[in-house]
Amino acid sequence: MNLVTIQPRLHQLSEYVKMAQSEDFHLELIEPAYPENLDRLEEHFSTLLEGLPDGLAKVLHGPYIDIAVHTADREIREASRRRVAESLKWAKSLGVESLILHSNHLPMINEAGYDRQWLRGTLDFFDSIDLGSVTVLIENMWDSSPDLTVELVERFDSEQLRLCFDSAHWNVYGRSSLDEWFQQAGKYTPYVQYGDNFGDHDADLALGSGNLDWSELDRCLRTYAPGADVMVGVGIDDGRRLTESLAFLRGHRIHPFPRLSAPGPDGE
C-alpha cells in the first residue's frame, strides 16, 4: 500500500501528528535540510521525539544547501560529507526508512569533466559509508533530466540507493517531459514529493494552484512507478494549503488516491 507523508514543523508538531494519525499518513522530518539547524540537531530531535509516536516518521530530509559531497575541493568535500554523515546517523537513530539527499549537480557548469567528477565523487562517497538499513533517495533539484542520477543508481547497484522525484523542481528546471523522465527513472523512483508552482521558482503553492500538469503526472506514476509513496509538500504552512492540497488530490483522484471504479454492465 502506498504511503502518504506530510512535513511537520516543530511548532505545529501536535497538529501534524493528529492529522497523520487520523488520515493514516506518516511524517517526513525536514530539520536537517536547513543549514541553521545543522549545529543543533540534538536539540531539535530531542524536542521532536517528545511528541512523536513510534513509527510515525518514515523519511528524513538531509542537508542540501551548499552541500557538495562530490567536489574535487577537499575541504568543501569533507565538510559536506560530515554534514551528510551526521544526518545519516540521525536517520538510523530515529529508525526512519529513507534519507533524502539532493543531487546538487549544477547543469550550468559546462567545463569538461564536471559530470564525470560529480558521478565519481558521489559514488566514492556512498562507497565509503555504512547505510545500515537506511535507503538513500537522491532528489532532483536543478537536474534537467534524470540521466546522471539514473547512471549513479545503476552503477551503485543496490536497492539502498534510489531516486526521489520532486515535481516542483521538475516544473522549474526539468527539460525532459514527464513521460521521458519516468520511462527512464520510474523503476528507480519509490518516492515522490508533490509540489506546485508556475515554472518560475519553487513557490510552495497549494497543489493544483500552479501550472503543473497533474493529469499527466498521475498517468506517468500509475504507468511507470505505481508503487511510489508520496509526500504532499506545501512548505511552511498554517494547515490551509495542506488541507486544500489533500482535497485537490482526492477530488482529482491523483496517485496514490484511488480512481473511480469502472461502471458495471448496468451502469452501476
C-alpha positions, 0 to 999 in steps of 0.5 A: 500500500502506498504511503502518504507523508506530510512535513511537520514543523516543530511548532505545529508538531501536535497538529501534524501528528493528529492529522497523520494519525487520523488520515493514516499518513506518516511524517517526513522530518525536514530539520536537517535540510536547513543549514541553521539547524545543522549545529543543533540537531540534538536539540531539535530531535530531542524536542521532536521525539517528545511528541512523536509516536513510534513509527510515525516518521518514515523519511528524513530530509538531509542537508542540501544547501551548499552541500557538495559531497562530490567536489574535487575541493577537499575541504568543501568535500569533507565538510559536506560529507560530515554534514551528510554523515551526521544526518545519516546517523540521525536517520538510523537513530530515529529508525526512519526508512529513507534519507533524502539527499539532493543531487546538487549537480549544477547543469550550468557548469559546462567545463569538461569533466564536471559530470564525470567528477560529480558521478565519481565523487558521489559514488566514492562517497556512498562507497565509503559509508555504512547505510545500515538499513537506511535507503538513500533517495537522491532528489532532483533539484536543478537536474534537467533530466534524470540521466546522471542520477539514473547512471549513479543508481545503476552503477551503485547497484543496490536497492539502498540507493534510489531516486526521489522525484520532486515535481516542483523542481521538475516544473522549474528546471526539468527539460525532459517531459514527464513521460521521458523522465519516468520511462527512464527513472520510474523503476528507480523512483519509490518516492515522490514529493508533490509540489506546485508552482508556475515554472518560475521558482519553487513557490510552495503553492497549494497543489493544483494552484500552479501550472503543473500538469497533474493529469499527466503526472498521475498517468506517468506514476500509475504507468511507470512507478505505481508503487511510489509513496508520496509526500504532499509538500506545501512548505511552511504552512498554517494547515490551509494549503495542506488541507486544500492540497489533500482535497485537490488530490482526492477530488482529482483522484491523483496517485496514490488516491484511488480512481473511480471504479469502472461502471458495471454492465448496468451502469452501476 
